[in-house]
Amino acid sequence: MSAYRDGEKTIVMLPSSLTKAEEEFEIARILERLDGRERRNRPPTCDEELMERAMELSRRYLGGRAVPRSVRWVANQRSRWGSCTPEDRTIRISSMLRGMPVWVVDYILVHELAHLLEPGHNAAFWRLVNHYPKTERARGYLEGVTAARSLEPTG
């Protein structure tokens, strides 16, 4: 049994031996699982989703020790991907990240969450950030984005 999206359609494959009731049950189960996977694989779209994602990442990679007071999208950061103020436990994520892969947004969230535990960029900080398995991949992606932007013609 499996399912996948093909444009606007969802294709569900089931054995022909199922009864109608079993088909309905399995279709509902498979669609719920597919929806859940898609939700996890898309970047947060609003501040509430951003906060939920940050808390999930804190639990998963930082033992739940990094607990921000707020996490929000901001449009006024043009030279940073994110920022954190450990004193008031606030995190701001640049809206330039909207539309980037979820694993890149997750990296920035983990990076800023780690600042709640280690304010500087010392070795202890990077040990925390490196608990996120796609750290190097995300850093490379962002370096590429930054380099491409510097090559764009101005004026």
C-alpha positions in Angstrom: 0.0 0.0 0.0 1.3 3.4 -0.9 0.3 6.9 -1.9 1.9 9.9 -3.6 0.9 13.3 -5.0 0.8 13.8 -8.8 0.1 17.5 -9.2 -3.4 18.1 -7.8 -4.2 14.4 -7.6 -3.3 11.9 -4.9 -2.6 8.4 -6.2 -3.3 5.6 -3.7 -2.3 2.0 -4.5 -4.1 -0.8 -2.6 -4.3 -4.6 -3.0 -7.5 -5.6 -4.9 -8.3 -8.1 -2.2 -9.4 -5.5 0.3 -13.1 -5.1 1.2 -14.7 -1.7 0.6 -14.6 -1.0 4.4 -10.9 -2.0 4.5 -10.2 0.2 1.5 -11.8 3.2 3.1 -9.9 2.6 6.4 -6.5 2.2 4.6 -7.1 5.3 2.4 -7.9 7.4 5.4 -4.8 6.1 7.2 -2.5 6.6 4.3 -3.7 10.1 3.5 -3.3 11.1 7.1 0.3 9.8 7.1 1.0 11.6 3.8 -0.4 14.9 5.1 1.7 14.6 8.2 4.9 14.0 6.2 4.1 17.0 4.0 3.5 19.2 7.0 6.9 18.2 8.5 8.7 18.8 5.2 7.4 22.3 4.5 8.9 25.4 6.2 6.8 27.2 8.8 4.6 29.9 7.2 3.7 32.0 10.3 5.1 32.9 13.7 3.1 30.3 15.5 4.4 27.5 13.2 7.9 28.9 13.6 7.7 28.7 17.4 6.3 25.1 17.2 9.1 24.1 14.9 11.7 25.7 17.2 10.3 23.8 20.2 10.4 20.5 18.2 14.0 21.1 17.1 15.0 22.0 20.7 13.6 18.8 22.0 15.1 16.7 19.2 18.6 18.2 19.0 19.2 20.2 22.2 17.5 18.1 24.8 14.6 20.6 25.1 16.9 23.0 27.0 16.6 25.9 24.6 13.2 27.5 25.3 12.6 30.8 23.5 10.1 33.3 24.7 9.2 34.1 21.1 10.3 33.1 17.6 9.1 35.2 14.7 9.7 36.1 11.0 11.1 39.5 10.4 11.6 41.5 7.2 14.2 43.9 8.4 17.2 41.5 8.4 19.0 41.8 5.1 22.5 40.8 6.2 21.7 38.0 8.7 19.6 34.8 8.4 18.5 35.0 12.0 19.3 36.6 15.3 18.8 35.8 19.0 18.8 38.0 22.1 19.6 35.5 24.9 18.7 38.1 27.6 15.0 38.1 26.7 15.1 34.7 24.9 13.7 36.1 21.6 14.6 34.8 18.2 14.1 36.5 14.8 14.3 34.7 11.5 14.8 36.6 8.3 12.0 36.5 5.8 14.7 35.9 3.2 14.5 32.2 4.3 10.9 31.9 3.2 10.8 29.5 0.2 14.1 27.8 1.1 14.1 24.1 1.9 12.8 23.2 5.4 16.2 21.7 6.4 17.8 25.1 5.8 15.2 26.9 8.0 15.7 24.2 10.6 19.4 24.8 10.6 18.9 28.5 11.3 16.4 27.7 14.0 18.9 25.3 15.7 21.7 27.9 15.3 19.6 30.6 17.0 18.3 28.2 19.7 21.9 27.2 20.5 22.5 30.9 21.3 20.1 30.6 24.2 22.5 28.0 25.7 25.8 29.5 24.5 25.6 33.2 23.5 28.9 33.3 21.5 30.2 31.3 18.6 32.7 29.3 20.7 33.5 25.5 20.5 30.6 24.6 22.9 28.2 26.5 20.7 29.3 24.7 17.6 29.0 21.3 19.4 25.4 22.1 20.1 24.6 23.3 16.5 26.3 20.2 15.1 23.8 18.0 16.8 21.6 19.0 13.8 22.6 16.4 11.1 22.3 18.8 8.1 24.4 21.6 9.6 27.2 21.4 7.0 24.8 20.9 4.1 22.7 23.9 5.2 25.7 26.1 5.7 26.9 25.3 2.2 23.5 26.0 0.8 23.4 29.4 2.5 27.0 30.2 1.4 25.9 29.5 -2.2 22.8 31.7 -1.9 25.0 34.5 -0.5 27.6 34.1 -3.3 24.9 34.1 -6.0 23.3 37.3 -4.6 26.7 39.1 -4.7 26.9 38.2 -8.4 23.5 39.6 -9.3 23.8 42.8 -11.2 22.8 45.9 -9.3 21.2 49.0 -10.6 
